[in-house]
Amino acid sequence: MINKTLKYREFLRIFDLISTQGTKSGSVYEFVGITAQHDFDGYTCWLSYKDLTVTLLFHGKFEVEFDKKDTFEEFYKKANSLIALN
């Protein structure tokens, strides 16, 4: 079963893992197919996977946007795997 209740803090843990363990290309980090990047001041961060984007906003808010449900399912599997590694 997939944990579909990831919280802001867990997304931040994933962002940290990708930015510390991933490969950097320009201002984008990539790890296990998920990319992570942030704006110039670090107040807004993005996690991306295929057609899915998680926008991490200041004050603990986030938005998840995707086109295909399969992408959503794949991302959550990968996200839960990363959380388990950490």
N, C-alpha and C positions, 0 to 999 in steps of 0.2 A: 504494500500500500504506500502511496506517495503522500508525504506530508504537504498538504496544500495550504498550510497556515504559516508559511514563513513570515517572520517578523522583520522589521527594519534592522534590528541588531544583527540578525542572521545574514541579511543581504550585505551589511557592512563587513561582516566576517569573510564572506565570499569575496567581496571587493578587495579586502586586504590580502587574502590568499592569492588572488590572481595578480595583484600588483607586486607582490613580493616573490612569488614563485614563477610567474609567467615570463614570457618573452616580450620585450619592449620594442615597439616599432613606432617611431615618432613619439606621440603622446598617448599611444594606445598600448595596453598590455593584453596579452592573450594567453590563456591556459585552458586546456581541454576543450577548445572550441568556443569558450566564452570570452568576450572581450570586456575590458574595463577601462574607463577614462573619466576624467573630471574636468570641470571648467577651471579657469585660471586661479580662482580663489579657493577652490575645493568645496564650495557650498553645495554644488550640484554634481552628482556622480551618475554614471550610466553603466549598466551591465547589459550586454547585447549577446544574443544567440540567434542566428538565422534571422527570422522576421519578428523576433521578440525583443523588446527593450524594457528594462526596469530603470526608471528614473528615481534616484534617491534625492529627495529634497531636504532642505534645511528644516529643522524642528521635527524630525522623525517621521516625515510623511514620504510616501512613495507611490508611484504609479506603475502598473504593468500593462503594456500594450503588446498585442500580437495579432497576426492575421490567421494563423492556422492552429487549431486545437492540438494537433500532433506536436507542433513546436513547443507549445506550452507544457505538455506532458514530458517531453524530452528534457526541457530546461529544468523542470522540477526534479527529475531524476538525477540530473547532473548536480544541481544545487544541493540536494540531500547527500549525495556522495561526497561533495566537497566539505560539507559541514561535518560529516562523519570522520573525514581525514583530519580535521582540525581539532 
